[in-house]
């Protein structure tokens, strides 16, 4: 991949892929500004649609990034640097649903069944499978995990317990129609009597899990291009400041989106553990390995 060159000093304008959320709204609205950095929001409306071009083509200078995609990028030495800035985190128990006509009453009943998702390496799917394995003693390796697409990195291949659904398949439709036994969904939860949550009292169970574990499962953080990090560390520090200022304005009481390495250490360690166990990455990392000497200090 061709490297990038940034001005050695002075103001810069950066291409950014970031969801417009309560945390980032002050950036989009121009409430939080900088004399050093101008943010040019050129990503798609749904930031996850640009993760692949970010890791494969370096399409943006700054990009929201799924934690699992970053772990894979780290594995394959992609020129990407992680900032300790969580921009999306949530309880995950409610994200797996089953068709009511499949005779599935308890989480372990999905063993030997077919569960669909957008991709195997999707962060939500990794969290859901990890929770099922560790908290509900489900043997996730007996499940057929059927996916619409592959991962974001060309170097990665799904494990043998996956199958590929026909191109263009809509996971929620397969679930509702009973073409699969269950599905892991993100934002596309159907309001439909033919489906139900796999985990009883899923919303409450998710809240209790967060209380017990001391963190909310991390979906997305923010990443920057390696060359930007290396050539303009002052800009990287300013990006962090701007994100933190925007959070203070738009989501001051939101403890799900934590900033700083220490506040996210347990969540990141668990994401690494689940990713290794599920063959999403081939080796483990220490949390500190995910950051550089510079980014490790942000928020400290």
Helices and strands as residue ranges (DSSP letters): E 12-17, H 25-28, E 37-41, G 47-50, H 51-57, E 62-66, H 67-75, E 80-89, G 93-95, E 96-99, G 100-102, G 107-110, E 114-117, H 123-135, G 140-142, E 144-147, E 162-164, H 171-177, E 182-184, E 195-197, H 202-213, E 218-225, H 226-231, H 233-250, H 261-277, G 287-290, G 295-297
